[in-house]
Amino acid sequence: MMVDGRPLWSLNASELAVAYAGGLSPSEVTLATLARIGGVNPRLNAIITLDKAGALQTAENSARRWKDGRPLSALDGVPVTIKDNILAVGLRATWGSRLYSDYVPDQDELPVRRLRDAGAVILGKTNVPELTLHGFTDNALFGTTGNPWNPELTPGGSSGGAAASVASGMGALALGTDGGGSIRRPAGHTGLIGFKPSRDTVKRGNGFPAILYDFEVVGPIGRCVDDIIRTMEIIAGPVWPRLLREPASGYPRIAYVPNFNGAPVDPFIRNVVDRTVAAARSLGLDIELISQFELAEPLGRIWPIISQTGVAWLMERHAGWKQRVSPAIAEMAVTGAGYTARDYLDALDTVATMKRSFDALFERFDFLITPTTAAMPWPAGESHPSTIDGEPVGARGHAVFTPFANALGLPAISMPCRVAPSDLPVGMQIVAASNRDWPLLAFARDHENRLFHHHWPPR
C-alpha cells in the first residue's frame, strides 16, 4: 500500500498523523516498516534489537484509538527507534559493551515512558559505539553500522544506528543521546535533522551511569522540523510550556563561524555551508561572519579529562573489566585514573569561564551558525579520519564544532543543507543561548523549506 504514490515506511510522523486521521491504520504502517527493516537492516546493521511482537501489539492498540477518534498524541502509532544506551523495559540495553551484554532493564527511562504513554510504536534498539564515546558506530557485540548513503562509510556516532534507521526508512523518528555532538553529527552525515536540547530540558530518570558529567542529553532525530517539535512536546513533558514562553526572534542577529581557531574543514563542507549562508542573506537574514573564533578552543584541552575520568570511574564498578572492554576504552580508563581531583575541578572551572564568554556572545547574537562536522563520512570501520583538507588531525578533528554546546548546556540543531542528489549530505549547525530551545526550533522550521532539504539516499 502507498500514500500519494509513496511507500508507507517513507512517511514522516507529521504525515502519518494526517493519514491516520484519514483512515490509514498504524498496523499497516508498522508492518510496512518491519518489512523495510527486514530488507535494509542486514546491509546497514542499524537496529540491533527488534521487538516485532511488541511493535505490532502497540500498533494494533493505536489503530483502535484512531478509529475511535481518540489518539493519545500526534505520535500515536508512529514507528520510533531507541538508542541502545537509553533504557526501554524488556529490551536488552548493552551500551555497546560486553560489560552489559546481558542487561535487560525492568523499567523505561522517562523519555521512553513518555513516548509509550503517547502511543508511539517502539520498534527496537539502535547500535552505538562502546559506551557511546566515539564518533563512529562499531562495537564487539554487534559490529559496524553503515551509512545509508554508502554502507562502506560511517554514519558517525554515537547515535549512528539511530540516524541510519531514520535515513533509510526503518522508523519515522529516533530517540538518541548527545554528549558531544552524538545526535547532530550523525544527522549531518545522513541528511537528517538532529536536535540537542538545553541541559535539563528532557529529564531521564534511571539509566546508565553518567560518565560525561552533565554534558549528555536525550533528543530526537527526524526528517522534518515539525517531527522534532512534536517529539519534544512529549519527551520534555511539563518543561515544554515554559520553553514556549521564550519569544521567537522576529529579526534575529546571527553569527557565522566557518571554522574554529583555524582547524581544518573539508572544502566541500565549507563550500556548501558558505552557499547556504549566502542564500540565507539573500532572504534578508542578518548574518555576520566571524573569521577568527577561539571561544571554544579551551574545550579541546579538557574534554579528555571529563571523558577519561568518567570511564575510569565506571570501570571501578566492574570486576575484570580489562578483559571485557575494547583496547580503546581500556586505554581511556588507565589514562583517566591518572588525573587528579584538581585536574577535574580545573576542567569544570574552564567550562565556567567559557560560559561567561559565550553568554557575552549571545548578548550580541540570537544564533550561532557553524558546519555540523569538519569532515565528510569516512570508512565505517575506522574511528576517525586521519586528515582533513590535507592536514593531519586527531581523534576529535572531525568533531570540533559540536562539544561546546554540550559543555555549556546550549540547544543546538543540525539541518541538512541543499546538495545535489548524488552528493553526500552536509549539515549546518545552529546554536542558541541556554533554554532558547523554542526560538531555535521556530527559526529552523521557518527557514526549513527555503534553505534546507531532506532527500533520500540513492538506494
C-alpha positions as CSV (number, residue, x, y, z in Angstrom):
1,M,0.0,0.0,0.0
2,M,1.1,3.6,-0.7
3,V,0.0,7.1,0.2
4,D,0.3,9.7,-2.6
5,G,2.5,7.2,-4.5
6,R,4.9,6.8,-1.6
7,P,5.6,3.6,0.5
8,L,4.2,3.8,4.0
9,W,7.6,3.4,5.6
10,S,8.7,6.7,3.9
11,L,6.1,8.9,5.6
12,N,7.3,11.2,8.4
13,A,5.5,11.5,11.7
14,S,3.5,14.6,10.7
15,E,2.3,12.9,7.5
16,L,1.4,9.8,9.4
17,A,-0.8,11.7,11.9
18,V,-2.8,13.2,8.9
19,A,-3.0,9.8,7.2
20,Y,-4.2,8.1,10.5
21,A,-6.9,10.7,10.9
22,G,-7.9,9.9,7.3
23,G,-8.3,6.2,8.0
24,L,-4.8,4.7,7.5
25,S,-4.0,2.0,10.1
26,P,-0.9,2.2,12.2
27,S,-0.8,-1.6,11.9
28,E,-0.3,-1.3,8.2
29,V,2.4,1.2,8.7
30,T,4.2,-0.9,11.3
31,L,4.0,-4.0,9.0
32,A,5.5,-1.9,6.1
33,T,8.2,-0.6,8.4
34,L,9.1,-4.0,9.7
35,A,9.3,-5.3,6.1
36,R,11.6,-2.4,5.3
37,I,13.8,-3.3,8.3
38,G,14.0,-6.9,7.0
39,G,15.1,-5.7,3.6
40,V,17.5,-2.9,4.6
41,N,18.9,-3.6,8.1
42,P,21.1,-6.6,7.1
43,R,23.1,-4.2,4.9
44,L,23.3,-1.3,7.5
45,N,23.3,-3.0,10.9
46,A,21.5,-0.1,12.4
47,I,18.9,-1.9,14.5
48,I,20.4,-4.5,16.8
49,T,17.4,-5.5,18.9
50,L,14.0,-5.7,17.2
51,D,10.7,-6.1,19.2
52,K,8.4,-7.2,16.4
53,A,5.7,-8.6,18.6
54,G,5.6,-5.6,20.9
55,A,5.5,-3.1,18.0
56,L,2.6,-4.9,16.3
57,Q,0.6,-5.0,19.5
58,T,1.2,-1.3,20.2
59,A,0.2,-0.5,16.6
60,E,-3.0,-2.6,16.9
61,N,-3.9,-0.7,20.1
62,S,-3.1,2.6,18.3
63,A,-5.3,1.6,15.3
64,R,-8.3,1.2,17.7
65,R,-7.7,4.6,19.2
66,W,-7.5,6.3,15.8
67,K,-10.6,4.5,14.6
68,D,-12.5,5.7,17.7
69,G,-11.1,9.3,17.2
70,R,-9.2,9.2,20.5
71,P,-5.4,9.2,19.7
72,L,-3.2,9.8,22.6
73,S,-0.9,12.3,20.8
74,A,0.4,13.3,17.4
75,L,2.9,10.5,17.7
76,D,0.2,7.8,18.4
77,G,1.1,4.9,16.1
78,V,4.4,6.4,14.8
79,P,7.3,3.9,14.5
80,V,10.3,5.0,16.6
81,T,13.7,3.5,17.4
82,I,15.5,3.9,20.7
83,K,19.3,4.3,21.0
84,D,20.9,1.3,22.9
85,N,22.2,3.5,25.8
86,I,18.6,4.5,26.7
87,L,16.6,2.0,28.8
88,A,13.4,0.5,27.5
89,V,11.7,-2.1,29.6
90,G,12.2,-5.7,28.3
91,L,14.6,-4.7,25.6
92,R,18.3,-5.6,26.0
93,A,20.4,-2.4,26.7
94,T,24.1,-3.1,26.2
95,W,25.6,0.4,25.8
96,G,27.6,-1.2,23.1
97,S,29.8,-3.0,25.7
98,R,30.3,-6.6,26.8
99,L,30.0,-5.2,30.4
100,Y,26.3,-5.0,29.8
101,S,25.8,-7.7,27.2
102,D,23.0,-9.5,29.2
103,Y,21.3,-6.5,30.8
104,V,17.6,-6.2,30.3
105,P,16.0,-3.3,32.2
106,D,12.7,-3.7,34.1
107,Q,11.7,-0.1,33.6
108,D,11.8,2.6,31.0
109,E,13.8,5.8,31.2
110,L,11.5,8.7,31.4
111,P,11.6,9.8,27.7
112,V,10.8,6.3,26.6
113,R,7.9,6.1,29.1
114,R,6.6,9.3,27.8
115,L,6.8,8.1,24.2
116,R,4.9,4.9,25.2
117,D,2.3,6.9,27.0
118,A,1.9,8.9,23.8
119,G,1.2,5.8,21.8
120,A,4.4,5.7,19.9
121,V,5.3,2.3,18.4
122,I,8.8,1.3,19.7
123,L,10.4,-0.9,17.1
124,G,13.7,-1.7,19.0
125,K,17.2,-0.5,19.8
126,T,19.8,1.0,17.6
127,N,23.6,0.4,17.5
128,V,26.2,2.5,19.3
129,P,29.9,2.6,19.8
130,E,31.1,1.2,23.1
131,L,29.9,3.4,26.0
132,T,28.8,5.9,23.3
133,L,32.2,7.6,23.4
134,H,33.3,7.5,19.8
135,G,32.4,9.4,16.6
136,F,31.8,6.2,14.6
137,T,29.5,3.3,15.3
138,D,31.1,-0.1,16.0
139,N,31.4,-2.5,18.9
140,A,32.4,-6.0,19.8
141,L,28.9,-7.2,20.4
142,F,27.2,-6.1,17.1
143,G,29.8,-4.9,14.7
144,T,29.8,-1.9,12.4
145,T,26.9,0.3,11.3
146,G,27.0,1.7,7.8
147,N,25.7,4.9,6.3
148,P,22.6,4.5,4.2
149,W,24.2,6.8,1.6
150,N,27.1,4.4,1.3
151,P,27.3,1.4,3.7
152,E,31.1,1.4,3.3
153,L,31.1,4.8,5.1
154,T,30.2,5.7,8.7
155,P,27.0,7.4,9.7
156,G,29.1,8.9,12.6
157,G,28.5,8.4,16.2
158,S,27.5,7.8,18.8
159,S,23.9,7.9,17.5
160,G,24.9,6.3,14.3
161,G,22.4,3.5,14.4
162,A,19.7,5.9,15.3
163,A,20.4,8.2,12.3
164,A,20.9,5.3,9.9
165,S,17.5,3.9,10.9
166,V,15.6,7.1,10.1
167,A,17.6,7.9,7.0
168,S,16.8,4.5,5.5
169,G,13.1,4.4,6.4
170,M,13.4,2.0,9.3
171,G,11.3,4.2,11.5
172,A,10.0,7.8,11.2
173,L,11.9,9.0,14.3
174,A,14.7,8.0,16.5
175,L,15.5,8.8,20.1
176,G,19.2,9.4,20.6
177,T,21.6,11.0,23.0
178,D,24.1,13.8,22.5
179,G,27.2,14.1,24.8
180,G,29.5,15.9,22.4
181,G,27.6,16.0,19.1
182,S,26.3,12.5,19.0
183,I,22.9,13.4,17.6
184,R,23.9,16.3,15.4
185,R,26.9,14.9,13.6
186,P,25.2,11.6,12.6
187,A,22.2,13.7,11.5
188,G,24.6,15.8,9.4
189,H,26.2,12.7,7.9
190,T,22.9,11.2,6.9
191,G,20.9,14.2,5.7
192,L,18.6,14.4,8.7
193,I,17.6,16.9,11.4
194,G,19.1,16.3,14.8
195,F,18.2,18.3,17.8
196,K,20.2,18.6,21.1
197,P,18.0,20.3,23.7
198,S,19.2,22.5,26.5
199,R,20.5,20.8,29.6
200,D,17.7,19.6,31.9
201,T,15.0,20.0,29.2
202,V,14.5,16.3,28.8
203,K,14.6,14.5,32.2
204,R,16.0,11.0,32.0
205,G,15.3,9.2,35.3
206,N,17.0,5.9,35.9
207,G,19.6,4.9,33.3
208,F,23.2,4.0,32.7
209,P,25.8,5.9,34.8
210,A,26.6,9.4,33.7
211,I,30.3,9.4,32.6
212,L,30.3,12.8,30.8
213,Y,29.3,14.9,33.8
214,D,26.0,16.6,32.8
215,F,27.0,17.1,29.2
216,E,24.8,14.3,27.7
217,V,21.1,14.9,26.9
218,V,18.4,12.9,25.1
219,G,16.9,14.3,21.9
220,P,15.2,13.4,18.6
221,I,16.4,12.7,15.1
222,G,13.9,13.1,12.2
223,R,13.2,14.2,8.7
224,C,11.4,17.5,9.3
225,V,11.4,20.1,12.0
226,D,7.7,19.6,12.8
227,D,8.5,16.0,13.7
228,I,11.3,17.2,16.1
229,I,8.9,19.7,17.7
230,R,6.2,17.0,18.1
231,T,8.7,14.7,19.8
232,M,10.0,17.5,22.1
233,E,6.4,18.3,23.2
234,I,6.2,14.7,24.5
235,I,9.7,13.9,25.9
236,A,10.1,17.4,27.5
237,G,6.9,16.9,29.4
238,P,6.0,19.8,31.8
239,V,9.1,21.7,30.8
240,W,7.7,22.3,27.3
241,P,5.2,25.1,28.2
242,R,7.9,27.0,29.9
243,L,10.1,26.8,26.8
244,L,7.3,28.1,24.7
245,R,7.2,31.3,26.7
246,E,10.6,32.2,25.3
247,P,9.8,34.7,22.5
248,A,10.9,33.8,18.9
249,S,13.2,36.3,17.3
250,G,11.5,38.3,14.5
251,Y,14.7,39.8,13.1
252,P,17.5,37.5,14.5
253,R,21.1,38.6,14.7
254,I,23.2,35.7,13.5
255,A,26.9,34.9,13.8
256,Y,28.5,32.6,11.2
257,V,31.8,30.9,12.2
258,P,33.2,28.8,9.3
259,N,36.0,27.3,11.4
260,F,37.2,27.1,15.0
261,N,40.6,28.6,15.6
262,G,41.8,27.7,12.1
263,A,41.1,24.0,12.4
264,P,40.7,22.3,9.0
265,V,37.3,21.8,7.4
266,D,36.6,19.7,4.4
267,P,36.4,22.0,1.3
268,F,33.1,20.5,0.2
269,I,31.5,21.2,3.6
270,R,32.9,24.7,3.7
271,N,31.6,25.5,0.2
272,V,28.1,24.0,0.9
273,V,27.7,25.9,4.2
274,D,29.0,29.1,2.7
275,R,26.5,28.7,-0.1
276,T,23.7,28.2,2.4
277,V,24.7,31.3,4.4
278,A,24.7,33.3,1.2
279,A,21.2,32.0,0.4
280,A,20.1,33.0,3.9
281,R,21.4,36.5,3.4
282,S,19.5,36.8,0.2
283,L,16.4,36.2,2.2
284,G,17.2,39.2,4.3
285,L,18.7,37.5,7.3
286,D,21.3,39.5,9.2
287,I,24.4,37.2,9.3
288,E,27.8,38.5,10.5
289,L,30.9,36.5,9.5
290,I,33.4,35.8,12.4
291,S,36.6,34.7,10.8
292,Q,38.6,34.4,14.0
293,F,36.9,32.4,16.7
294,E,38.7,31.0,19.7
295,L,36.0,30.8,22.3
296,A,35.7,27.0,22.1
297,E,39.4,26.4,22.0
298,P,39.9,25.5,25.7
299,L,37.4,22.6,25.4
300,G,40.0,20.6,23.4
301,R,42.3,20.5,26.4
302,I,39.7,19.5,29.0
303,W,37.5,17.1,27.0
304,P,39.8,14.1,27.6
305,I,39.8,14.9,31.4
306,I,36.0,14.7,31.6
307,S,35.6,11.6,29.4
308,Q,38.6,9.6,30.6
309,T,37.9,10.2,34.3
310,G,34.3,9.2,33.7
311,V,35.5,5.9,32.1
312,A,38.0,5.2,34.9
313,W,35.2,5.8,37.5
314,L,32.8,3.4,35.6
315,M,35.5,0.7,35.3
316,E,35.9,0.7,39.1
317,R,32.4,-0.7,39.3
318,H,33.2,-3.7,37.2
319,A,35.5,-6.5,38.3
320,G,37.6,-7.9,35.5
321,W,36.8,-5.0,33.2
322,K,40.1,-5.2,31.3
323,Q,39.1,-8.4,29.6
324,R,35.6,-7.1,28.7
325,V,36.2,-3.8,27.0
326,S,38.0,-2.7,23.9
327,P,41.6,-1.6,23.9
328,A,40.5,2.0,23.2
329,I,38.2,2.0,26.3
330,A,40.8,0.3,28.4
331,E,43.4,3.0,27.4
332,M,40.9,5.7,28.3
333,A,40.3,4.2,31.8
334,V,44.0,3.9,32.5
335,T,44.7,7.4,31.5
336,G,41.7,8.7,33.3
337,A,42.8,7.1,36.5
338,G,45.9,9.2,36.4
339,Y,44.0,12.5,36.6
340,T,43.5,14.2,40.0
341,A,40.6,15.9,41.6
342,R,42.3,19.2,40.9
343,D,42.5,18.3,37.2
344,Y,38.8,17.6,37.1
345,L,37.9,20.8,39.0
346,D,40.2,22.8,36.7
347,A,38.3,21.4,33.8
348,L,34.9,22.4,35.3
349,D,36.4,25.9,36.0
350,T,37.4,26.2,32.4
351,V,33.8,25.4,31.4
352,A,32.6,28.1,33.7
353,T,35.0,30.6,32.1
354,M,33.8,29.5,28.6
355,K,30.2,30.0,29.7
356,R,30.8,33.7,30.5
357,S,32.4,34.2,27.1
358,F,29.5,32.5,25.3
359,D,27.0,34.4,27.4
360,A,28.5,37.6,26.1
361,L,28.4,36.3,22.6
362,F,24.7,35.5,22.9
363,E,24.0,39.0,24.2
364,R,25.1,40.2,20.7
365,F,23.6,37.4,18.6
366,D,20.5,35.2,18.7
367,F,22.0,32.3,16.9
368,L,25.5,30.9,16.0
369,I,25.9,29.1,12.7
370,T,28.7,26.6,12.0
371,P,29.2,23.5,9.9
372,T,27.9,20.5,11.9
373,T,31.0,18.4,11.1
374,A,34.5,19.2,9.8
375,A,34.8,16.0,7.8
376,M,32.7,14.1,5.3
377,P,31.9,10.4,6.3
378,W,35.0,8.2,6.3
379,P,35.3,4.3,6.1
380,A,32.8,2.8,8.5
381,G,35.3,0.6,10.5
382,E,37.8,3.5,11.2
383,S,37.4,5.6,14.4
384,H,38.1,8.9,12.7
385,P,39.6,10.5,9.6
386,S,43.3,10.9,9.9
387,T,43.4,14.0,7.7
388,I,41.0,16.8,6.8
389,D,41.7,19.0,3.8
390,G,45.2,17.6,3.6
391,E,46.0,18.3,7.3
392,P,46.6,15.6,9.9
393,V,44.0,15.6,12.7
394,G,43.5,13.7,15.9
395,A,40.5,11.6,17.0
396,R,38.3,14.7,17.6
397,G,39.4,16.7,14.5
398,H,36.1,15.9,12.7
399,A,34.1,16.9,15.8
400,V,35.4,20.3,16.7
401,F,32.1,22.2,16.1
402,T,29.7,20.4,18.5
403,P,31.0,19.8,22.0
404,F,30.9,23.3,23.3
405,A,27.1,23.2,23.2
406,N,27.2,20.1,25.5
407,A,29.7,21.6,27.9
408,L,27.6,24.8,28.2
409,G,24.2,23.2,28.1
410,L,23.0,25.0,24.9
411,P,20.3,24.0,22.5
412,A,21.6,23.1,19.0
413,I,20.2,21.7,15.8
414,S,21.7,20.2,12.7
415,M,19.9,21.0,9.4
416,P,20.6,19.2,6.1
417,C,21.9,21.7,3.5
418,R,20.8,21.6,-0.1
419,V,23.2,19.5,-2.2
420,A,23.0,17.6,-5.5
421,P,21.1,14.3,-5.3
422,S,24.3,12.4,-5.9
423,D,26.3,14.2,-3.2
424,L,26.7,13.0,0.3
425,P,24.8,15.1,2.9
426,V,26.2,18.1,4.6
427,G,24.8,19.5,7.9
428,M,24.7,23.1,9.2
429,Q,24.6,23.6,13.0
430,I,22.6,26.4,14.5
431,V,23.1,27.1,18.2
432,A,21.1,29.4,20.6
433,A,21.5,30.6,24.2
434,S,20.5,28.3,27.0
435,N,16.8,27.5,27.3
436,R,16.1,29.2,23.9
437,D,15.1,25.8,22.5
438,W,11.8,27.1,21.2
439,P,13.1,30.2,19.4
440,L,15.7,27.9,17.8
441,L,13.2,25.3,16.6
442,A,10.9,28.0,15.4
443,F,13.7,29.6,13.4
444,A,14.7,26.2,11.9
445,R,11.0,25.5,11.0
446,D,10.5,28.9,9.4
447,H,13.5,28.5,7.1
448,E,13.4,24.8,6.6
449,N,11.9,24.8,3.1
450,R,13.8,27.8,1.8
451,L,17.3,26.8,2.9
452,F,17.4,23.2,3.7
453,H,16.3,19.9,2.2
454,H,15.8,16.3,3.2
455,H,16.2,13.8,0.4
456,W,16.5,10.0,0.4
457,P,19.7,8.0,-0.1
458,P,20.0,6.8,-3.7
459,R,19.3,3.1,-2.7
